[in-house]
Amino acid sequence: MTTLVPLRANAEARLALVIGNGAYSNVTALDNPVNDAVLMADSLRQVGFDVTLITEATQDKLIRAISDFGRRLREAGDDATGLFYYAGHGVQSFGSNYLLPVDIELRDAADLSLVGVPANAVLRQMFSARNQTNIVILDACRNNPFSAIPDLTDNGLAEMKAPTGTYLAYSTAPGEIAVDGGGSNSPFTEALARRLSTPGVPIEALFKDVRVEVLEATGGNQTPWDTSSLTVDFQFAPAVVLSAEEIQTRQLWESVRLSRDPVQVLLFLRASPSNPYTHEARALLQELMAQELQAEASAPQASLPQTSEQQAPALKVEPVDPVQSERDLIEQARQSGTAEAYRKYLDTFPAGAFSELARLELETILKSETGTDPIAAAPAASAPQAPASDTPASGPPQVVAFNAPLGVGDPELASRSIAELITGFPRFPPIEGLPEAVWKEKTCASCHQWEQSNLCEQAQNYVADKTRTVAKQHPLGGVFKEALGVWAQNGCQ
């Protein structure tokens, strides 16, 4: 199972103050800021922030919230991360930005600093905390509600200068106007909230992706802007760190996936039936098998010379093509996806070309429905038997070591160890009915990732379930499987 590893110590505090103002009493009301603030608060909580959410803030309430936020940030320590988010009306005057409380009333531009809240007040609180990372996000560049007041005709916000360690993000470029959004959220906040929980994305790359999405959503009319003086790497959601085993499984799956070899995919599923790539592997196997069936169906069939009986109209009988009937039956099973359909195929073709695929599908279906193992439950009579030449004359060995000769079976087996055999060539097809061109004269290592450790895991199955040893063929034969079981019982030494 994957684990999340934080970039810094687990004790690091993440504090956020989120403000959403829309119900203005004396200027144009806005539909989305409260929705935006709620969405952002929920998204920040999901990535570990302790969020204070304030909506429809009056001047007193907004000033008090900013002051409390600064105090909490100072108490949190140097490693804390502070984040301030504001959605609502915002204006600039003489190069300074002001956040507008919902009770603002303004008749003269000179009074703006008395009734508005300077955005620099937030930066001063963050600077006083001396913490390492601060983020300010302003979705506050709507139409200027005071455009009729002289000296307040500038649109948008001015670009601010922030102390070292600060990331500043605006919903649009300095001096430009952002849209409130036709839906329930602004395009900027909606895009940002959707990306916050993406693991391992640096903040700079995240806001670049937001910019691209907003540009597309607004037809190029709104360009989110950001500036940074951060001195450390920051990610809202830490990167997912895979274990060594997970990395090995992923690499193995990538090589199998790129091969597009149904044999390789089937062996991968058999070796790792419950890994994270099982669903993808099963889908690929179905795709490859469907392609193979289609190719075989469209291939020209060789016409056999007609006998005199076949030439006589009265005696003409349409022959049944066993190859075609098998293809039809496995295709019916594949399309229906039911246990009954796969059982029907196996009953008809217990050693058919697709029997291994059918058993795998049947096993998966039954496990998901009842938890039973169809391989163990299947009657021995329906399972393909090993050739007589593979049957040991004196039963399985009593002791088997990894690097010692097996001592049983024909001379080729008896004189060689497990370590030698798994690097050699298969004696039987790894999948029943597989054409010789696919497996003959190819080393076992080309299909199996056989090493002492994972071979031991496979051998444990033969100890726990004797039916598997009898019911399924092995590339190196039944004697080898029995020897593996004995080896496993002795601790795989």
C-alpha positions as CSV (number, residue, x, y, z in Angstrom):
1,M,0.0,0.0,0.0
2,T,1.3,3.4,-0.9
3,T,2.0,5.9,1.9
4,L,2.0,9.7,1.9
5,V,5.3,11.2,3.1
6,P,5.1,14.9,4.1
7,L,7.8,17.3,2.8
8,R,8.5,18.6,6.3
9,A,7.9,17.3,9.8
10,N,4.5,16.0,10.7
11,A,4.2,18.7,13.5
12,E,4.2,21.5,10.8
13,A,1.1,23.7,11.2
14,R,-1.0,24.8,8.3
15,L,-3.2,27.7,9.0
16,A,-5.7,29.3,6.6
17,L,-8.0,32.3,6.8
18,V,-10.7,32.2,4.1
19,I,-13.0,35.2,3.5
20,G,-16.0,35.3,1.1
21,N,-18.0,38.6,0.7
22,G,-20.9,38.8,-1.7
23,A,-24.0,40.4,0.0
24,Y,-22.9,44.1,-0.3
25,S,-25.5,46.5,1.0
26,N,-24.3,49.7,-0.8
27,V,-22.4,48.5,-3.9
28,T,-23.1,45.8,-6.5
29,A,-23.7,42.4,-4.8
30,L,-21.8,39.3,-6.1
31,D,-23.2,35.9,-6.5
32,N,-20.3,33.6,-6.1
33,P,-17.8,34.7,-3.4
34,V,-19.4,32.8,-0.6
35,N,-19.6,29.7,-2.7
36,D,-16.0,30.2,-3.6
37,A,-14.9,30.6,0.0
38,V,-16.8,27.5,1.1
39,L,-15.3,25.5,-1.7
40,M,-11.8,26.7,-1.0
41,A,-12.2,26.0,2.8
42,D,-13.2,22.4,2.1
43,S,-10.4,21.9,-0.4
44,L,-7.8,23.3,2.0
45,R,-9.0,21.1,4.9
46,Q,-8.5,18.1,2.6
47,V,-4.8,18.9,2.3
48,G,-4.2,19.5,6.0
49,F,-5.0,23.1,6.7
50,D,-6.7,24.3,9.9
51,V,-9.2,26.7,8.2
52,T,-11.1,29.7,9.6
53,L,-14.0,30.5,7.3
54,I,-15.6,33.9,7.4
55,T,-18.5,34.9,5.1
56,E,-20.2,38.3,4.6
57,A,-17.6,40.0,6.8
58,T,-18.3,43.6,8.0
59,Q,-15.3,45.9,8.4
60,D,-15.0,45.2,12.2
61,K,-15.3,41.4,11.6
62,L,-12.8,41.4,8.7
63,I,-10.2,43.4,10.7
64,R,-10.6,41.2,13.8
65,A,-10.3,38.0,11.7
66,I,-7.0,39.2,10.1
67,S,-5.6,40.2,13.5
68,D,-6.5,36.8,15.0
69,F,-5.0,35.0,12.0
70,G,-1.7,36.9,12.6
71,R,-1.7,36.0,16.2
72,R,-2.3,32.3,15.5
73,L,0.4,32.3,12.9
74,R,2.9,33.8,15.3
75,E,2.1,31.2,17.9
76,A,2.5,28.3,15.4
77,G,6.2,28.7,15.0
78,D,8.8,29.2,12.2
79,D,7.8,26.1,10.3
80,A,4.2,27.0,9.9
81,T,2.5,27.7,6.6
82,G,0.0,30.6,6.5
83,L,-2.6,31.0,3.7
84,F,-5.0,33.9,3.2
85,Y,-7.8,33.6,0.6
86,Y,-10.3,36.4,-0.2
87,A,-13.2,36.3,-2.7
88,G,-15.2,39.5,-3.1
89,H,-14.9,43.1,-4.2
90,G,-11.4,44.6,-4.2
91,V,-10.1,47.9,-5.5
92,Q,-6.8,49.7,-5.9
93,S,-6.0,53.4,-5.1
94,F,-2.6,55.1,-5.5
95,G,-1.0,51.7,-6.0
96,S,-2.5,50.1,-2.8
97,N,-5.1,47.4,-2.8
98,Y,-8.2,47.3,-0.5
99,L,-10.5,44.5,0.4
100,L,-14.1,45.7,0.7
101,P,-16.3,44.6,3.7
102,V,-20.0,44.0,3.0
103,D,-21.1,47.2,4.9
104,I,-18.7,49.5,3.0
105,E,-20.2,52.9,2.1
106,L,-18.0,55.4,0.2
107,R,-18.6,58.8,-1.3
108,D,-15.1,60.2,-1.6
109,A,-11.9,58.4,-2.7
110,A,-10.0,60.0,0.2
111,D,-12.1,57.9,2.6
112,L,-11.2,54.5,1.1
113,S,-8.4,53.8,3.6
114,L,-10.9,54.5,6.4
115,V,-13.7,52.2,5.3
116,G,-11.8,49.6,3.3
117,V,-9.3,47.0,4.7
118,P,-5.8,47.3,3.2
119,A,-4.6,44.1,1.7
120,N,-1.1,45.0,3.0
121,A,-2.6,44.4,6.5
122,V,-2.5,40.7,5.8
123,L,1.1,40.8,4.6
124,R,2.1,42.7,7.7
125,Q,0.5,40.0,9.9
126,M,2.3,37.3,8.0
127,F,5.6,39.2,8.1
128,S,5.4,39.6,11.9
129,A,5.1,35.8,12.3
130,R,8.5,35.2,10.7
131,N,7.3,31.9,9.4
132,Q,8.9,30.1,6.4
133,T,6.0,30.0,4.0
134,N,3.0,32.3,3.3
135,I,0.4,32.2,0.5
136,V,-2.0,34.9,-0.4
137,I,-4.8,34.2,-2.9
138,L,-7.0,37.0,-4.1
139,D,-10.1,36.3,-6.2
140,A,-11.1,40.0,-5.9
141,C,-10.7,41.6,-9.3
142,R,-14.4,42.1,-10.3
143,N,-15.7,45.3,-11.9
144,N,-14.8,48.4,-9.9
145,P,-17.9,49.3,-7.8
146,F,-16.7,52.9,-7.4
147,S,-16.1,53.8,-11.0
148,A,-18.3,56.8,-10.7
149,I,-16.2,58.3,-7.9
150,P,-13.4,60.6,-9.1
151,D,-9.8,59.2,-8.4
152,L,-11.2,55.6,-8.2
153,T,-11.4,54.7,-11.8
154,D,-8.7,52.0,-11.9
155,N,-9.9,48.5,-12.6
156,G,-8.5,45.3,-10.9
157,L,-5.8,45.2,-8.3
158,A,-2.2,46.5,-8.2
159,E,0.7,44.1,-8.0
160,M,1.9,44.0,-4.4
161,K,5.4,43.6,-3.0
162,A,5.5,40.9,-0.4
163,P,8.2,39.8,2.2
164,T,10.5,36.9,1.4
165,G,8.8,33.5,1.7
166,T,5.5,34.7,0.2
167,Y,3.5,33.4,-2.8
168,L,1.0,35.9,-4.2
169,A,-1.7,34.7,-6.6
170,Y,-4.3,36.8,-8.3
171,S,-7.3,35.6,-10.2
172,T,-6.3,37.9,-13.1
173,A,-3.4,40.1,-14.2
174,P,-2.7,43.4,-12.4
175,G,-5.2,46.1,-13.6
176,E,-7.4,43.6,-15.3
177,I,-10.9,42.4,-14.5
178,A,-11.9,38.9,-13.4
179,V,-15.4,37.4,-14.0
180,D,-17.6,36.2,-11.2
181,G,-18.5,33.1,-13.2
182,G,-21.7,31.9,-14.8
183,G,-21.9,28.9,-12.6
184,S,-21.8,28.6,-8.8
185,N,-18.1,29.4,-8.6
186,S,-15.6,31.7,-10.3
187,P,-13.5,30.0,-13.0
188,F,-10.3,30.8,-11.0
189,T,-11.4,29.3,-7.7
190,E,-13.1,26.3,-9.3
191,A,-9.9,25.4,-11.2
192,L,-7.7,26.0,-8.1
193,A,-9.9,23.9,-5.8
194,R,-9.9,21.0,-8.3
195,R,-6.1,20.8,-8.3
196,L,-5.2,21.3,-4.6
197,S,-5.2,17.6,-3.7
198,T,-3.1,16.5,-6.7
199,P,-0.1,14.7,-5.0
200,G,3.4,16.0,-5.7
201,V,2.7,19.1,-7.7
202,P,4.8,22.1,-6.7
203,I,2.8,25.3,-6.1
204,E,4.3,27.0,-9.1
205,A,3.3,24.3,-11.5
206,L,-0.2,24.0,-9.9
207,F,-1.0,27.7,-10.5
208,K,0.4,27.4,-14.0
209,D,-2.1,24.7,-14.7
210,V,-4.9,26.9,-13.1
211,R,-3.9,29.7,-15.5
212,V,-4.2,27.5,-18.5
213,E,-7.6,26.2,-17.5
214,V,-8.9,29.7,-16.7
215,L,-7.7,31.1,-20.1
216,E,-9.5,28.3,-21.8
217,A,-12.7,28.7,-19.8
218,T,-12.8,32.5,-20.4
219,G,-11.8,32.5,-24.0
220,G,-8.5,34.2,-23.2
221,N,-10.2,37.1,-21.4
222,Q,-8.8,36.3,-17.9
223,T,-5.2,35.5,-17.2
224,P,-4.4,34.5,-13.5
225,W,-1.2,36.1,-12.2
226,D,1.2,35.1,-9.5
227,T,4.5,36.2,-8.1
228,S,6.8,34.3,-5.7
229,S,9.5,35.0,-3.2
230,L,9.4,31.4,-1.7
231,T,12.7,30.0,-0.5
232,V,11.5,26.4,0.1
233,D,9.6,23.9,-2.1
234,F,5.9,23.7,-1.3
235,Q,3.2,21.2,-2.3
236,F,-0.4,21.4,-1.1
237,A,-0.5,17.5,-1.3
238,P,2.7,15.6,-0.6
239,A,4.0,13.3,-3.3
240,V,3.1,9.6,-3.1
241,V,6.2,7.5,-2.3
242,L,6.2,3.9,-3.5
243,S,7.9,1.1,-1.7
244,A,10.6,-0.9,-3.3
245,E,8.1,-3.7,-4.0
246,E,5.6,-1.3,-5.5
247,I,8.3,0.2,-7.8
248,Q,9.3,-3.3,-8.9
249,T,5.7,-4.3,-9.6
250,R,5.1,-1.1,-11.6
251,Q,8.3,-1.6,-13.7
252,L,7.2,-5.2,-14.4
253,W,3.8,-4.1,-15.5
254,E,5.2,-1.4,-17.7
255,S,7.4,-4.0,-19.5
256,V,4.4,-6.4,-19.8
257,R,2.0,-3.7,-21.0
258,L,4.5,-2.5,-23.7
259,S,5.0,-6.0,-25.0
260,R,1.3,-6.4,-25.8
261,D,1.9,-10.1,-25.5
262,P,-1.2,-12.0,-24.2
263,V,1.0,-14.7,-22.7
264,Q,3.0,-12.1,-20.8
265,V,-0.1,-10.4,-19.5
266,L,-1.7,-13.7,-18.4
267,L,1.5,-14.7,-16.6
268,F,1.6,-11.3,-14.9
269,L,-2.0,-11.8,-13.7
270,R,-1.1,-15.2,-12.4
271,A,2.0,-14.1,-10.6
272,S,0.4,-10.9,-9.1
273,P,-3.4,-11.5,-8.9
274,S,-4.1,-8.5,-6.5
275,N,-1.7,-5.7,-7.5
276,P,-2.8,-2.2,-8.4
277,Y,-2.5,-2.9,-12.1
278,T,-4.8,-6.0,-12.1
279,H,-7.8,-4.2,-13.6
280,E,-5.7,-2.6,-16.3
281,A,-4.0,-5.9,-17.1
282,R,-7.3,-7.7,-17.4
283,A,-8.7,-5.0,-19.7
284,L,-5.6,-5.3,-21.9
285,L,-5.8,-9.1,-22.0
286,Q,-9.4,-8.9,-23.1
287,E,-8.4,-6.4,-25.8
288,L,-5.6,-8.6,-27.1
289,M,-7.7,-11.7,-27.0
290,A,-10.5,-10.0,-28.9
291,Q,-7.9,-8.9,-31.5
292,E,-6.6,-12.4,-31.8
293,L,-10.1,-13.8,-32.3
294,Q,-10.9,-11.2,-34.9
295,A,-7.6,-11.9,-36.8
296,E,-8.3,-15.7,-36.8
297,A,-11.9,-15.2,-37.9
298,S,-10.8,-13.0,-40.9
299,A,-7.9,-15.2,-41.9
300,P,-8.6,-17.2,-45.2
301,Q,-9.5,-20.8,-44.6
302,A,-7.6,-23.4,-46.6
303,S,-10.1,-25.4,-48.8
304,L,-9.7,-29.1,-48.6
305,P,-10.1,-31.2,-51.8
306,Q,-13.6,-32.6,-52.2
307,T,-14.2,-36.3,-52.1
308,S,-16.7,-38.0,-54.4
309,E,-19.1,-38.1,-51.5
310,Q,-18.9,-34.4,-50.9
311,Q,-19.3,-33.8,-54.6
312,A,-22.6,-35.6,-54.6
313,P,-25.4,-33.2,-53.7
314,A,-27.6,-35.8,-52.0
315,L,-24.8,-36.6,-49.5
316,K,-23.4,-33.1,-48.9
317,V,-23.0,-32.3,-45.2
318,E,-21.7,-29.1,-43.8
319,P,-18.7,-30.0,-41.6
320,V,-18.4,-28.4,-38.1
321,D,-15.1,-26.4,-37.7
322,P,-13.9,-27.3,-34.2
323,V,-11.5,-24.3,-34.2
324,Q,-14.3,-21.9,-35.2
325,S,-16.7,-23.4,-32.6
326,E,-14.1,-22.9,-29.9
327,R,-13.5,-19.3,-30.9
328,D,-17.3,-18.7,-30.9
329,L,-17.7,-20.2,-27.4
330,I,-14.8,-18.2,-25.8
331,E,-16.1,-15.1,-27.5
332,Q,-19.6,-15.7,-26.1
333,A,-18.1,-16.1,-22.6
334,R,-16.0,-13.0,-23.0
335,Q,-19.0,-11.0,-24.1
336,S,-21.3,-12.2,-21.3
337,G,-18.6,-12.2,-18.6
338,T,-20.5,-14.8,-16.5
339,A,-19.1,-17.8,-14.6
340,E,-21.7,-20.1,-16.3
341,A,-20.4,-19.1,-19.8
342,Y,-16.7,-19.8,-18.9
343,R,-17.7,-23.1,-17.3
344,K,-19.4,-24.0,-20.5
345,Y,-16.3,-23.3,-22.5
346,L,-14.1,-25.3,-20.0
347,D,-16.5,-28.3,-20.1
348,T,-16.4,-28.3,-23.8
349,F,-12.6,-27.5,-24.3
350,P,-10.8,-28.4,-21.0
351,A,-7.5,-28.2,-22.8
352,G,-8.4,-25.6,-25.4
353,A,-6.3,-22.8,-26.7
354,F,-8.1,-20.3,-24.4
355,S,-8.5,-22.6,-21.3
356,E,-6.0,-20.7,-19.2
357,L,-7.8,-17.5,-20.0
358,A,-11.1,-19.0,-19.1
359,R,-9.9,-20.4,-15.8
360,L,-8.4,-17.0,-14.9
361,E,-11.7,-15.3,-15.6
362,L,-13.7,-18.0,-13.8
363,E,-11.5,-17.8,-10.8
364,T,-11.8,-14.0,-10.6
365,I,-15.6,-14.1,-11.0
366,L,-16.1,-16.7,-8.3
367,K,-13.8,-15.1,-5.9
368,S,-15.7,-11.8,-6.3
369,E,-19.0,-13.5,-5.8
370,T,-18.4,-16.2,-3.3
371,G,-14.8,-16.1,-2.2
372,T,-14.2,-19.7,-3.4
373,D,-11.2,-20.8,-5.5
374,P,-12.4,-22.4,-8.7
375,I,-9.1,-24.0,-9.4
376,A,-9.2,-25.8,-6.1
377,A,-13.0,-26.6,-6.5
378,A,-12.7,-27.7,-10.1
379,P,-13.1,-31.5,-10.6
380,A,-9.9,-33.2,-11.3
381,A,-11.4,-34.9,-14.3
382,S,-11.8,-31.6,-16.2
383,A,-8.2,-30.6,-15.7
384,P,-5.6,-31.5,-18.3
385,Q,-3.2,-34.2,-17.2
386,A,0.6,-34.1,-17.4
387,P,2.1,-36.4,-20.0
388,A,3.0,-39.9,-18.8
389,S,6.7,-39.3,-19.4
390,D,6.5,-36.6,-16.7
391,T,5.2,-38.9,-14.0
392,P,7.9,-39.9,-11.4
393,A,8.4,-43.5,-10.9
394,S,9.0,-43.3,-7.1
395,G,6.9,-40.4,-5.9
396,P,8.1,-37.0,-4.8
397,P,11.5,-36.5,-3.2
398,Q,11.7,-36.3,0.6
399,V,14.2,-33.4,0.6
400,V,14.8,-30.7,-2.1
401,A,17.4,-27.9,-1.9
402,F,17.6,-24.9,-4.2
403,N,21.1,-25.6,-5.4
404,A,21.1,-29.4,-5.3
405,P,20.0,-31.9,-8.0
406,L,16.4,-32.9,-7.7
407,G,17.1,-36.6,-7.8
408,V,13.7,-37.5,-9.2
409,G,12.1,-37.6,-12.7
410,D,13.9,-38.3,-15.9
411,P,17.7,-37.7,-16.1
412,E,17.2,-34.2,-17.4
413,L,15.4,-33.2,-14.3
414,A,17.1,-35.5,-11.7
415,S,20.6,-34.2,-12.5
416,R,19.7,-30.5,-12.3
417,S,18.8,-28.2,-9.4
418,I,15.9,-25.8,-9.1
419,A,18.4,-22.9,-9.7
420,E,19.5,-24.4,-12.9
421,L,16.1,-25.4,-14.2
422,I,14.5,-22.0,-13.9
423,T,17.2,-20.5,-16.1
424,G,16.7,-23.1,-18.8
425,F,14.0,-23.8,-21.3
426,P,10.4,-24.9,-20.6
427,R,9.5,-28.5,-21.3
428,F,5.7,-27.9,-21.7
429,P,3.7,-24.9,-22.8
430,P,3.1,-22.4,-19.9
431,I,-0.5,-22.1,-21.2
432,E,-2.5,-25.1,-22.4
433,G,-2.7,-25.1,-26.2
434,L,-0.1,-22.4,-26.8
435,P,1.5,-22.8,-30.2
436,E,5.1,-24.0,-30.0
437,A,6.4,-21.0,-31.8
438,V,5.5,-18.9,-28.8
439,W,7.3,-20.9,-26.1
440,K,9.6,-23.5,-27.7
441,E,13.3,-22.8,-27.3
442,K,12.6,-19.7,-25.2
443,T,14.1,-19.4,-21.8
444,C,11.8,-19.6,-18.7
445,A,13.2,-16.2,-17.7
446,S,11.6,-14.6,-20.8
447,C,8.2,-15.2,-19.3
448,H,8.7,-15.6,-15.6
449,Q,10.5,-13.3,-13.1
450,W,11.8,-16.4,-11.2
451,E,14.1,-15.8,-8.3
452,Q,14.5,-17.8,-5.1
453,S,12.2,-15.5,-3.1
454,N,9.2,-15.2,-5.4
455,L,9.6,-18.8,-6.6
456,C,9.2,-19.7,-2.9
457,E,6.0,-17.8,-2.7
458,Q,4.7,-19.7,-5.7
459,A,5.8,-23.0,-4.2
460,Q,3.8,-22.3,-1.0
461,N,0.6,-22.5,-3.1
462,Y,1.5,-26.1,-3.9
463,V,1.9,-26.9,-0.2
464,A,-1.4,-25.2,0.8
465,D,-3.4,-26.6,-2.1
466,K,-2.4,-30.0,-3.4
467,T,-5.2,-29.8,-6.1
468,R,-3.3,-27.0,-7.9
469,T,-0.3,-29.4,-8.3
470,V,-2.4,-31.9,-10.0
471,A,-4.8,-29.7,-11.9
472,K,-2.5,-27.4,-13.7
473,Q,0.5,-28.0,-15.9
474,H,3.8,-26.3,-15.3
475,P,6.4,-25.2,-17.9
476,L,8.8,-27.6,-16.3
477,G,6.3,-30.3,-15.6
478,G,4.4,-31.9,-12.7
479,V,7.5,-33.5,-11.1
480,F,9.1,-30.1,-10.8
481,K,5.9,-28.8,-9.2
482,E,5.9,-31.6,-6.6
483,A,9.6,-30.9,-6.0
484,L,8.8,-27.2,-5.4
485,G,6.2,-28.2,-2.8
486,V,8.7,-30.3,-0.9
487,W,11.3,-27.5,-1.2
488,A,8.7,-25.0,0.3
489,Q,7.9,-27.4,3.1
490,N,11.6,-27.4,4.1
491,G,11.7,-23.6,4.2
492,C,12.9,-22.9,0.6
493,Q,16.5,-23.5,1.5
